Amino acid sequence: MVSEELARAQRLVGRILDDKFRLRACIGIGGSGVVYKADQIALGRTVAVKILAEELASDPRLVKRFHDEALAASRLNHPNTVSIIDYGQTPDGLLYIVMEYLRGPTLTHLLSREHPIPVARVLGIVSQVLSGIEEAHAAGVVHADLKCDNIVVEQRRTGHDHVKVVDFGIARLMNAPRDGEDRNICGTPEYMAPEIIQGAPPSFASDLYAVGIILYELLAGQTPFVGGTAVDILTRQLKTEPPPLGLTVRNLPGGLQPLVGRALAKKPAERFNDATEMRDELDELVTHTTTTTRITPLSDEVVCPSCGDRSPARFRFCPECGHPRQPRPSAEMPAVQLPASLVEVAEPAAPLFPLPLVGRDGALDELCAFLTGKTSAPTPLGSASDWKMVTPA
């Protein structure tokens, strides 16, 4: 399926749209369409062109809605929202939007590479997201699908992050009901507000809920209701409170958990009144958070000395190659001496091997002594050909 989509997308490379934009390379495929790196012929500059899913062009209502959404997004003029340069429909029906070309990674990629991210940087990124959303809401534009995949983080020469929010209104277009259909829910399950799941249309409040999910994800490394099927996630969004951040990370600045909790309130009226209020409260935390404050996961990851794979320290063996982990220093988990009256006599241990091993009796004794902790290391046991296993008669 993916190969078919890629082949279909590659067929358009080299095409010129409406004598204005030459598609140079496919740089992304998503649920709403395909993104190309392109040349704006008249100005000789690089742009990004998103060609939306073909089925949209077959419904006149959706074509009109596409133009309305693209027009609204094109009116946004803010440093933290992607600039819409043009939009249209080709004679053969392809709907496209032309945007500024962004070179930075998405927030998803940034998180996968650099988690845990210093708190001040997390707050700065989310503050810029809110700044862009504030501008959109003031213009009456609801994003409807805010998530880490729709946020691009560019690095300036000064080393500062510059955030761009992309894909305004595309989710509402993709999920709009077709002829004969009832209203569809709109968005990505991990980021959907409870009222959206219950059938309400996307709103400013649901956008702020999604920003709360993004903030939680940047701090914890995952969304609060991750795991399971889409139905499982939506059910937890409706009925379950998000796990407190303190259960997942340490060194969390004071005031951050209440802010996240308010953003993720189940009822829209209990969230922030608008993006400005949430950003102001977030910026207040930024002023009291040093740039080097770094949250750390409670289950610190350990690098396997054998294969180099990273996995939680609680694992006794590397899940990638099976290499045994070194025991934790005793300082982390001190031994506790129980009173003799509380110590029960252990039951005889079950046989070490379910089947008898025959041959090399002395070597077997050494191996069993090592496995039961009576000796520090066994002597070499020879090659596998010296062993044989038999079933009981």
C-alpha positions in Angstrom: 0.0 0.0 0.0 2.8 2.4 0.9 4.8 1.5 -2.2 1.7 2.2 -4.3 1.2 5.6 -2.7 4.9 6.4 -3.2 4.8 5.3 -6.9 1.7 7.4 -7.5 3.3 10.4 -5.9 6.5 10.0 -7.8 4.6 10.1 -11.1 3.8 13.8 -10.5 7.5 14.8 -10.1 8.4 17.1 -12.9 4.9 18.3 -13.6 4.1 22.0 -13.8 1.0 23.1 -12.1 -0.9 25.9 -13.8 2.3 27.1 -15.5 3.5 28.4 -12.1 5.0 25.6 -10.0 7.3 22.8 -11.1 7.3 19.8 -8.7 10.9 18.7 -8.1 10.7 16.0 -5.4 8.2 14.2 -3.1 9.2 15.0 0.4 6.3 13.7 2.4 3.2 11.6 2.3 0.4 11.9 4.9 -3.3 11.3 5.5 -4.3 14.6 3.9 -2.1 14.4 0.8 1.4 14.5 -0.6 4.0 17.3 -0.1 6.5 18.2 -2.9 9.5 20.4 -3.0 8.9 22.7 -5.9 10.1 25.7 -7.8 8.0 28.9 -8.1 8.9 29.5 -11.8 8.2 33.3 -11.9 10.3 34.1 -8.8 12.9 31.3 -9.0 12.4 30.4 -5.3 11.8 27.1 -3.6 8.3 26.4 -2.2 6.4 23.5 -0.8 3.3 22.2 -2.6 0.7 20.0 -1.0 -1.5 18.1 -3.3 -4.6 16.9 -1.5 -6.2 13.5 -1.7 -7.8 12.9 -5.1 -11.2 12.0 -3.6 -11.7 15.6 -2.5 -12.0 16.8 -6.1 -15.0 14.6 -6.8 -17.3 16.4 -4.3 -18.2 20.0 -5.3 -19.0 20.8 -1.6 -15.5 19.8 -0.6 -13.9 21.7 -3.4 -15.7 24.9 -2.2 -14.8 24.2 1.4 -11.2 23.7 0.3 -11.2 27.2 -1.3 -12.7 28.7 1.9 -10.2 27.0 4.2 -7.2 27.9 2.0 -8.4 31.5 1.7 -8.8 31.8 5.5 -5.3 30.2 6.1 -3.7 32.5 3.5 -4.8 35.5 5.4 -2.7 34.6 8.4 0.4 36.7 8.7 2.4 35.7 11.7 6.0 34.5 12.3 4.7 31.2 13.9 2.3 30.2 11.1 3.3 28.8 7.8 2.8 31.3 4.9 0.3 30.3 2.2 1.5 31.6 -1.1 -1.1 30.2 -3.5 -3.8 27.6 -3.9 -5.9 26.3 -6.7 -7.2 23.3 -8.8 -5.6 22.0 -12.0 -7.8 21.3 -15.1 -7.7 17.6 -14.3 -8.9 18.2 -10.8 -5.9 18.2 -8.5 -6.4 20.5 -5.5 -3.1 22.1 -4.3 -1.8 24.5 -1.7 1.5 26.3 -2.1 3.4 27.2 1.1 6.7 28.5 2.2 9.4 25.8 2.2 10.5 24.9 5.7 13.8 23.2 6.3 13.5 22.2 9.9 12.3 18.9 11.4 8.8 18.4 12.7 8.4 18.4 16.5 7.9 14.6 16.3 11.4 14.1 14.8 12.9 16.6 17.2 11.4 14.7 20.2 12.6 11.3 18.9 16.1 12.6 18.6 16.5 14.9 21.6 14.2 13.7 24.4 14.4 14.7 27.2 14.4 18.3 26.1 15.3 21.1 28.6 12.2 22.5 30.2 12.9 26.1 29.2 13.2 25.0 25.5 9.9 23.0 25.8 8.1 26.0 27.2 9.6 28.3 24.6 8.5 26.0 21.7 4.9 25.7 23.1 4.7 29.4 23.7 5.5 30.0 20.0 2.8 27.5 19.1 0.3 29.4 21.2 1.4 32.6 19.7 0.6 31.3 16.2 -2.7 29.8 17.4 -3.6 33.1 19.0 -3.2 34.9 15.6 -5.3 32.2 13.9 -8.1 32.3 16.5 -8.2 36.1 16.2 -8.8 35.7 12.5 -11.5 33.1 13.2 -9.4 30.1 12.0 -9.5 26.8 13.9 -6.6 24.5 13.2 -8.6 21.3 14.1 -5.6 18.9 14.0 -2.8 20.3 16.1 -0.1 17.7 16.8 3.6 17.3 16.8 3.6 16.3 13.1 2.1 19.6 12.2 4.7 21.7 14.0 8.1 22.5 12.3 11.0 23.7 14.4 13.7 25.6 12.5 17.1 26.4 14.0 18.2 30.0 13.5 21.9 30.9 13.3 21.7 32.3 16.8 20.8 28.8 18.0 17.2 29.7 18.9 14.2 27.7 17.8 11.7 29.2 15.4 8.4 27.4 15.4 5.9 27.2 12.5 2.4 25.7 12.7 1.3 24.1 9.4 -1.9 22.5 7.9 -4.5 24.9 9.2 -8.0 23.6 8.5 -6.9 20.6 6.4 -8.2 18.1 8.9 -11.7 19.6 8.8 -11.6 19.4 5.0 -10.4 15.8 5.0 -13.0 14.7 7.6 -15.9 16.6 6.2 -19.0 14.4 5.6 -19.6 13.3 2.0 -23.0 13.1 0.4 -25.3 10.9 2.5 -23.0 10.9 5.5 -23.5 12.3 9.0 -21.0 14.5 10.7 -17.6 12.9 11.1 -15.2 13.5 14.0 -12.2 15.4 13.0 -8.6 15.0 14.1 -6.0 12.5 15.4 -7.1 10.3 18.3 -4.1 11.0 20.6 -4.8 14.8 20.4 -8.6 14.9 20.2 -10.6 16.8 22.8 -13.5 14.9 24.5 -16.1 17.1 23.0 -14.8 16.4 19.5 -15.1 12.7 20.1 -18.7 13.3 21.2 -19.5 15.0 17.9 -19.0 18.7 18.5 -17.3 20.7 15.8 -13.7 21.8 16.2 -13.3 25.0 18.3 -10.8 27.3 19.9 -11.1 25.2 23.1 -10.3 21.9 21.3 -7.2 23.6 19.8 -6.0 24.5 23.3 -6.6 20.9 24.5 -4.4 19.7 21.7 -1.7 22.2 22.7 -1.9 20.7 26.2 -1.4 17.2 24.8 1.7 18.5 22.9 3.1 20.1 26.0 2.5 16.8 28.0 4.2 14.9 25.2 7.3 17.1 25.0 7.8 16.7 28.8 6.9 13.0 29.2 8.1 11.7 25.8 4.7 10.3 24.9 1.1 11.5 24.8 -1.0 10.8 28.0 -3.3 8.3 26.4 -0.9 6.4 24.1 -1.3 2.7 23.4 -4.0 0.4 22.2 -6.5 0.8 19.4 -7.9 4.1 18.2 -11.1 3.2 20.1 -9.1 2.6 23.3 -7.4 5.9 23.0 -10.7 7.8 22.4 -12.3 6.1 25.3 -9.5 7.1 27.6 -9.7 10.7 26.3 -13.4 10.7 27.3 -13.2 9.0 30.7 -9.7 8.9 32.1 -7.6 11.6 33.7 -4.1 11.9 32.2 -1.4 10.3 34.4 0.3 13.1 36.5 3.6 14.1 34.9 5.3 13.5 38.2 4.8 9.7 37.7 6.8 9.9 34.5 9.5 12.5 34.9 11.5 14.1 37.7 12.7 17.7 38.2 9.4 19.0 37.0 9.1 22.8 37.8 6.4 23.9 40.2 3.3 25.2 38.5 3.7 23.1 35.3 1.5 20.2 36.4 -1.5 22.5 37.2 -1.1 24.3 33.9 -1.1 21.0 32.0 -4.0 19.8 34.0 -6.1 22.9 33.2 -5.3 22.6 29.5 -6.4 19.0 29.5 -9.7 19.5 31.4 -12.5 17.3 30.1 -14.9 20.3 29.9 -14.0 23.1 27.6 -15.3 25.7 30.1 -12.6 24.5 32.6 -9.7 25.1 30.2 -8.0 28.4 29.5 -10.2 31.1 28.1 -8.1 31.6 25.1 -4.6 31.1 23.7 -3.4 34.4 25.1 -4.2 33.4 28.7 -2.5 30.1 28.3 0.6 31.7 26.7 0.8 34.3 29.4 0.8 31.7 32.2 3.4 29.6 30.3 5.6 32.6 29.8 5.4 33.3 33.5 6.9 29.8 34.1 9.6 30.5 31.5 10.9 33.5 33.5 11.4 31.2 36.6 13.0 28.3 34.7 16.7 28.2 33.9 17.7 27.3 30.4 19.6 24.3 31.7 16.8 22.7 33.8 16.3 19.3 32.3 13.6 16.8 33.2 14.7 13.2 33.3 12.6 10.1 32.9 12.1 8.1 36.0 13.0 4.9 34.1 16.4 6.1 32.8 17.5 4.4 29.7 20.7 2.3 29.6 23.0 1.7 26.6 23.7 -2.0 26.0 27.4 -2.7 26.0 26.9 -5.5 23.5 24.7 -4.0 20.7 24.4 -0.3 21.7 20.6 -0.4 21.9 18.9 1.9 24.4 16.2 0.5 26.7 14.8 1.1 30.2 17.2 0.3 33.1 14.5 -1.9 34.7 15.0 -4.6 32.1 17.2 -7.4 33.3 18.3 -8.3 29.7 18.7 -6.1 26.6 15.5 -6.6 24.6 17.5 -6.3 21.3 20.3 -8.8 21.8 19.6 -10.5 25.1 22.8 -9.4 26.8 22.4 -9.5 30.6 22.4 -6.2 32.5 24.8 -5.4 35.2 23.1 -5.2 38.6 22.4 -1.7 39.9 24.7 -0.3 42.5 23.6 -1.3 46.0 23.3 2.4 46.9 20.3 2.7 44.6 18.5 -0.3 46.2 20.0 -1.1 49.6 19.5 -4.6 51.0 16.9 -4.9 53.8 17.6 -7.3 56.7 14.4 -8.9 57.9 14.0 -10.1 61.5 14.5 -13.8 61.8 10.9 -14.3 63.0 9.6 -13.0 59.7 11.8 -15.1 57.5 10.0 -18.2 56.3 11.8 -21.4 55.3 11.9 -21.6 51.6 10.3 -24.5 49.8 12.8 -26.8 48.0 13.6 -25.3 44.6 12.3 -26.9 41.5 14.8 -28.8 39.4 17.1 -26.5 37.5 16.6 -28.3 34.2 13.2 -29.9 33.3 15.1 -32.7 31.4 18.2 -34.6 32.7 21.5 -33.8 31.1 23.8 -36.8 30.5 27.6 -36.6 30.2 30.5 -34.6 31.7 29.2 -35.0 35.3 32.0 -32.8 36.8 31.4 -30.0 34.4 27.6 -30.2 35.0 28.2 -29.9 38.8 30.3 -26.7 38.2 27.6 -25.3 35.9 24.8 -25.9 38.4 27.0 -24.4 41.2 27.5 -21.3 39.1 23.8 -20.9 38.2 22.7 -21.3 41.8 25.2 -18.7 43.0 27.6 -21.0 44.8 30.6 -20.1 42.6 31.6 -17.0 40.8 32.3 -18.5 37.3 32.3 -21.9 35.7 35.3 -23.5 34.1 35.2 -24.0 30.3 32.7 -26.7 29.4 33.9 -27.7 26.0 32.1 -27.7 22.8 28.4 -28.4 22.2 29.2 -31.7 20.7 30.3 -33.0 24.1 26.7 -32.7 25.4 23.5 -34.6 24.8 20.0 -34.3 26.2 17.7 -37.2 26.7 14.1 -37.4 27.7 13.1 -39.4 30.8 12.3 -43.1 30.1 
